[in-house]
């Protein structure tokens, strides 16, 4: 999947992954991924479909689990 994604998409995903792994930023990262997906629909540009899943999959691949205090 990763090789099929454009560079700007991977950069945004990686940024959100880094935020999610930063203590205290888990919820923001999830919320921002949702916002990007919604922008794809409301603005009709289709740049960010599936961003939440892409972030989730990358976090899973990295073996990351949020701290209980971040949940």
C-alpha positions, 0 to 999 in steps of 0.5 A: 500500500505505501508505495502506491501513495503520493509523497504529500500523503505519506508526509502527512501520514508520517507527521500524524504518526509522529504526533500520535506517538508524542505523549499528550498528542494521541487525540489530536492526531486522531482528530486531525486525520478525521478532519483531513478525510472530511476535507477530502469530501467537503472540498471535493479534492480527494487528497486525503481519503483513508488517512485515519486507516493509514495512520492506524496501520502505520502505528500498528506496523511500528508496534505503537500503543498509546499510554493509558493516560492518552486514551 
